[in-house]
Amino acid sequence: MKNKFELPIRLNRFKVLFLCIFSLFVYGIFLIFPYIFKYIIDNLDVIVEKNLYLYIFYLVLFSVFSHTLKYLCDYLNQIFCNNEVLKYQKEIAKKISYIDIIDYEKMNKAKILNLINYDISIIYTYINLKVDLVVDSIKILVVAVILLKINFILSIITFILIPFYYLGNYLNKNKVENLARLEMVLSDENMEKAQDVVYKKTSINLFNAWDLFFKKFNDICEKRISVTNKKHKFLILNMEFPKFIESLSPFVILILGASLVYKGLFTLGTLLMFLQYSKMIYTPITSIANLIANANSRLSSFERIREFLNYKNKEENYLKLFKEQEDFLKIKNVSILNEKQEVLFDIDNLNVSKNGLYILKGDNGTGKSTLLNLLSGVYSTEQINCNGGYFNISKDKLDKIAYLYNPSMLFDASVLENIILSEKKDESKEKLTKKLLKMFKAKNENYIVKTNPSNLSLGEEQKIFLIRTFIKEGDVIFLDEPSSNLDNESKIILKDFLEEEKKKKIIFLIAHDTLYENIADKIYLIEDKKLREI
């Protein structure tokens, strides 16, 4: 079980130990109740003659005390679980930040959304396996000893029934696990379709595409719910089986115990005490059986979160592109490939040695953005095929590349925060940001940006993205369609700004319009699967 349900998660050992000890202490107090009932039944005549109400008062007082402790124990356990889930939700977000862009772009984003929102709940099950499994096992042993001391024969009969608690789990184990895996795959597809309706509602409306969308959405929803229903058919059966045994066991014990009372070998109080203790052994047994059933039904979640938290980046081939050289970029006899390893275009010779504006032109799909993505490390170097040539970037520029990448992101924060992207105060960046905001006639730096729904026009968003790119301390700037969504006045402002900036930086620009061509130092065209200077 350790291999299947293990996670690379470190729990605070002191807190786990404290919860185990506290749970057992509280359970020990509840073990007194059956003995109290035995005493009351066997000494009812004495109690009635004395102060009956005083006994009731003490019993109520003891019950309040014990249940208060039980409440506190359950509350502390829940708080511990909640905090651990929160901690590892943050860990998953941090893990996402550590994954190489190249690898991350190949991952299923719906799967990651499910991982951080739905699969993360598996940590509750993981903690229960670490805490409750141990505590419940000790509870069973303690009560077993008590039962043996009360009556050996009834105890053996009680213990014989225990294996039947787990029978359902083992009969349907493989079916539940396989259905759970299929359910997870369909949940990812369902998340993708749900994202469509949440984020693409307007487009669906405008193109009257609801009929097609509902067909796709309903199909995947129905497949997923069908698999979920099948899984629950076996899972609920697995969880109901121990409840059935738990309900049946007291009747068996009661009949056998009653015969002992009839023969004078047992008092009525002892029989009731035995029944209560037997119930106290059945409760943790049922809890363990249900915990294992639930864990088996979520095995695929264990596998997924374990795989993600253990994920390690592959060897970073992007860094191998950087060489000690004077020129920023030296490419010779290289083919640029798409993800299917098909040739997009060939580069016979491309050399960029000084500051300036370098424009990339070409029809859609020719590979312009792919080249920028390779230069910035967004795409895998597997898409570079050196035909006896080389693809080298200056090592001096390794951390000095800024990229206006599409799509970009915004936060619910001020314009200034969205541009600087840091909580640390940087007066020089703030000063430059305010200057550029004014120059581009953008929103004030204190304007609060909202993202859902957005309170900025696409043009206002683009200005923020542009300014963000230029205030990064970079010697090399990549701009993919910088004029996108800008009005004519803003395009002219950007052109004048680029004319000044190109004196200080190397700027690569992809644009379909000809606005910037008269200030370009070089223009490259991708045509007929070749990159050439024009």
Sequence and secondary structure as in RCSB ss.txt:
>XXXX:A:sequence
MKNKFELPIRLNRFKVLFLCIFSLFVYGIFLIFPYIFKYIIDNLDVIVEKNLYLYIFYLVLFSVFSHTLKYLCDY
LNQIFCNNEVLKYQKEIAKKISYIDIIDYEKMNKAKILNLINYDISIIYTYINLKVDLVVDSIKILVVAVILLKI
NFILSIITFILIPFYYLGNYLNKNKVENLARLEMVLSDENMEKAQDVVYKKTSINLFNAWDLFFKKFNDICEKRI
SVTNKKHKFLILNMEFPKFIESLSPFVILILGASLVYKGLFTLGTLLMFLQYSKMIYTPITSIANLIANANSRLS
SFERIREFLNYKNKEENYLKLFKEQEDFLKIKNVSILNEKQEVLFDIDNLNVSKNGLYILKGDNGTGKSTLLNLL
SGVYSTEQINCNGGYFNISKDKLDKIAYLYNPSMLFDASVLENIILSEKKDESKEKLTKKLLKMFKAKNENYIVK
TNPSNLSLGEEQKIFLIRTFIKEGDVIFLDEPSSNLDNESKIILKDFLEEEKKKKIIFLIAHDTLYENIADKIYL
IEDKKLREI
>XXXX:A:secstr
 TTTT  S    HHHHHHHHHHHHHHHHHHTHHHHHHHHHHHTHHHHHHS HHHHHHHHHHHHHHHHHHHHHHHH
HHHHHHHHHHHHHHHHHHHHHHHS HHHHHTS HHHHHHHHHTGGGHHHHHHHHHTHHHHHHHHHHHHHHHHHHH
 HHHHHHHHHTHHHHTHHHHHSHHHHHHHHHHHHHHHHHHHHHHHHHHHSHHHHHHTT HHHHHHHHHHHHHHHH
HHHHHHHHHHHHHHHHHHHHHHHHHHHHHHHHHHHHHTTSS HHHHHHHHHHHHHHHHHHHHHHHHHHHHHHTHH
HHHHHHHHHT      GGGGGEES SSSEEEEEEEEE TTS EEEEEEEEEE SSEEEEEEE TTSSHHHHHHHH
HTSS GGGEEEEEEEEEEEGGGTT EEEE SS    SSBHHHHHH  SS  HHHHHHHHHHHHHTT   TT B  
BTTB S HHHHHHHHHHHHHHS  SEEEEESTTTT  HHHHHHHHHHHHHHTTTSEEEEE SSSTTGGG SEEEE
EETTEEEE 
